[in-house]
Amino acid sequence: MKVLKALGRYATGLLMKTRQCGRAAKAGKEGFTLIELLIALAVFSLGMMAVASGFMTSFAMLRTQAELSTANSLTQQAMEMLGSQPPVGVSGGLANLASMANTTDVGNIVNGTIAMNGTTYTMYVQVQSVNISNTSEYLADVTISWPDARGGAAHHVTHEQLLPPPPSQS
């Protein structure tokens, strides 16, 4: 019961202070001046610009990471196509890559473009024969590049892989 009486007195005191402040403000004794309001608005605006800039930066980084993930996926897909082919197969793998993109196939080189998610990726694949310890293996080099959305330097992802020698045909 004592607690309720104390809360009642506290609320009554707040109400009286509020009424007194209202009367004082009307009399011109308290309140904010126009200059104070303008300074507060300027400080608030600067803070909001910093927050907006942070959001823009994070969105740009998110897009770059999505493009990087797509490029890594494309290089992995190209390597799988090359590695899964029998040795006539490297040329067969190159032909499959040529069909995957708008490409030009010149011997052991495929050069072409792939458009995905609003970004145009350029794919460059080169396969060369390598003789390691008397076995004929193939060195595959896949490079995916794409332009920076904000006009900066182009991005590149390169994967190299040694493909096993072809199985002997009898």
N, C-alpha and C positions, 0 to 999 in steps of 0.2 A: 504494500500500500504506500509506503514511504517513497518507493521508486516511482510510482505513478505520479505522486504529488510533485516530486523533483522534476520529472519530465514535463509536467504541466507548467511549472514555473519557468523552465528553460524555454519552452515553446512560446510562452507569453512574452518573455524577455526578447526573443528573436523577433517576434511580431512588432513589438514596440520599437526596436532598433530599425526595422525595415520602414516603419512609418516615419520615423525621424529622418532617415536618409532620404526618403522621398520628398519630405518637406524641405530639407536642406538643398537638395538638387534643384527643386523648383525655385528656390531663392537664389540660385546661382553660386552657391558656396562649394559644391562638390560636383564631380563628374569628369568626363574626359574632354579635353580640348580637341579641336579639329587637327592640330599638328600631331598630337599624341595618336589619334586614330590613323592618320596617314603614315606615321612611322611604323605602327603595328602592322598595317596593311603591307607596307614595303618589306618588312622582315618576314611576314607570312608568305608573300609572293616569292621571295628568294628561296625560302625553304621548299616551297612546292616545285620550283624550277629544278632544284637539286634532286628531288624525288623523281620528277619526270625524266630527267637526264639519266638517272640510274635505271629506270625502266627501259628506256630506249637502248641503252648499252646492253642490258641483259637480253633483250629481244634479239639484238644483232648477234650476240654471242650464241644464242640458242639456234639461230638460223645457220650460222657457220658450223656449229657442231652437227646439225642435221645433214648439211651438205657433206661434211667429212665422213659421216657414217655411211651415207649413200655411196660415196667414192670408194670407201674401203670395201663395201659390199660388192661393187662392180668389179674391183680388182680381184677379189676372192672368187667371184663367179667366173671371171675370165681364166684364172689359174685352174679352176676345176674343169673347165671345158678343155683346156689344153692338156691337163694331166690325165684325163679319163680316156683320151683317144689312143688307139693303137698307133704305132709309129708312122704308118702312112698318115698316121694320126695327127701328127703335129699340124700337117697341112689341113687335115680334116677339122682339127680344133680351130685353126685359123678361119676356116670356111664357116664354122658355126659362129665364131665371133663376128665375122663379116655380116652374117645374117641377123645378129643381135642388134647391130647399129647401122646407121647410114655410113657405110665404110668404103674405103678403097683398099683392095687386097693386092699387094705387090710382092710376090714371092713369099718370103717369111716375115713380112711386115703388114700389119693391119693398122689403118689410121682412120678414125671415124668419129662421129658424134652421137651422143645419146641424150635425149631430152627427158628429164624426170623432175616432177614436182616444181616446175617453173624454172629449173636451172638446166643449162645445156653443158654437158660434160664432154670433153674431148678425150677419146681413148687412143692410145698409141701402144701397140703390142709388137714386140720383136722377138723372134725365136732364132737362135743360132746353134749350130751343132758344135759340141765341145767334146774333145777326146780326153777322157780322164781314165788313167790306168787301163788302157786298151779297150775301153767300152765307149760306145758312141752315145753320149747323153745330149740333152738339149737344155740350153739356158734360156728361160723365158723371162722377159722383162715387160711388165705391164705398167703403164703410166696413165693415170686419169688426172686431168686438169680441168679447172672451171674458173670463170672470172669472179672477182669479188663483187658482191652486190652493191657495195658502197663506192666502187670505183678504184679500190686499192689494187695491190699486186695480185696476180692470179695465184690460186692455190694448187698444189700438186700432191698426189699420193702415188708412190712407186713401190711395186712389189717385184722382187726377183725370186725365181725358184729354179732349182735344177730338176729337170724332169728325168725320170728313169729311162734307161735304154729300152728300145722296143724288144718285145719277146721275139726270139728267133723263130722264123717260119720254116717249116720242113716240108 
